[in-house]
Amino acid sequence: MKTVQEIIESGILEEYVLGLLSDRENQEVENYMRYYPEIEKEVFEIQETLYQYSLQYQKQPRPELKNQILAHIETSKATYTDPKPVKSNSFIAYAGTLIAIVLALTFAVMWLNEAKNTRKVQQELQNLQNKYKTCENTCKELKKAHDELIINDHNCHVIAKLKDDKANTCLATIYWSHLTKQAYYQIDKMPDMPENKVCRLWCISNKTPIDAGILKNTEQGLRVVEPVCDNVEAFAVTIEDKAGERRTTPPRPEEIFIYTPIQKK
Amino acid sequence: MLPETEIIERLKAQDSSIISYLYDHYSHALYGIIVHIVQDESIAEEVLQETFLKIWQNANVYDAQKGRLYTWMLNIARNMAIDTTRGKGYKKSQKNQSFENNVNYLETKTTHHISVESIGIKELVNQLDISYRMIIEKVYFEGYTLADAAEVLEIPLGTLKTRLRTALQLLRKKV
């Protein structure tokens, strides 16, 4: 996870102010600005610097231009044309026109209010979505930092590597942390399996297999091996038919895909 | 000067009197950079007119969390001017300019009507190394991407990025 100082020094804020970033990157900087006042201050200062820089070219336009521009804006404001004069002077025609105008104006006001509310709700929704994304990213980064802290700690060591000998790959690595007194696993590469099959992890304790849950392709980072059991002597992985999350029956021999005894230190 | 919050409030409420106020206080800054970019005063007048119209029409999309109002207005002016230089009509009119006009223009470009307060800024900017100023000019006023600017200035992209950041830091110290 980048620190505020690293973000400032990366040059991304200058590129943001200069309009050189993609929409996604702009969004990223705007999120930083929302949550880190130092970054917001930095962006404002860069903007101010470029404003001051551009002032070297300041030049007074000719005086007549002001009225011309104001008139141009006034003209653009006139969004409706005057209604044609009512030819008939009968009261009914006059009243009908008046009612039509009042109704049109009422609908216009209602529509404008509705549009305003919709914009407001859309804006709020967008803000919430941005906040959600930022939180999601922060969670991912925290999880990564947490995992690194555990793995890199000298109290943590690898106790088993669940190797898929056929494919010559490692399915998962199992760690033991003396600090947290917990076993963790990290999936390295899942084997190719048919749709109707799953991989299940087992802890073998006192020669009894204990279900430790299904291994999923989508799981990233360290996962705690549950349940906690004493005297684990080995780990096994079965490839079995899809059923429930938990299994109460012991694995059949033909289902056992990997069996790895714990590495003694 | 009116407080910025009041200006924004009145602008968003479409109070047309605030445009006159903004014109009085910022037209010289906006017009200056437009002229600097499009290099033609009659085109610059049109761009300034469209800039104020856009400020007026887009007041509701202005977000104070992303920057100060005047920097937002400056960006509108800058982008409109850069877009104009990329338009077909602009290129044609520039081609049709006589040699004499070009000479006159270049003279104008170097002898802008400089107000008292801008003299200080110009001196400060002139203290910046030309290689730094060239980068700001290409990227900020001519709308080059970093990669294009690096190619035109014949320096590696990484060097350009470092120089750009250094240039802005030096300017910040001076401003």
Interface residues (C-beta under 8 A of the other chain):
Chain A: G11 E14 E15 L18 G19 L20 E30 M33 R34 E40 V43 F44 E45 I46 Q47 E48 T49 L50 Y51 Q52 Y53 S54 L55 Q56 Y57 Q58 K59 Q60 P61 R62 L65 K66 Q68 I69 L70 H72 I73 E74 S76 K77 R119
Chain B: S16 I19 S20 Y23 D24 S27 H28 A29 Y31 G32 I33 V35 H36 E45 L48 Q49 F52 L53 W56 Q57 N60 Q65 K66 G67 R68 Y70 T71 L74 N75 R78 N79 H112 H113 I114 S115 E117 S118 I121 K122 V125 I136 V139 Y140 F141 T145 L146 K161 T162 L164 R165 L168 L171 R172 V175
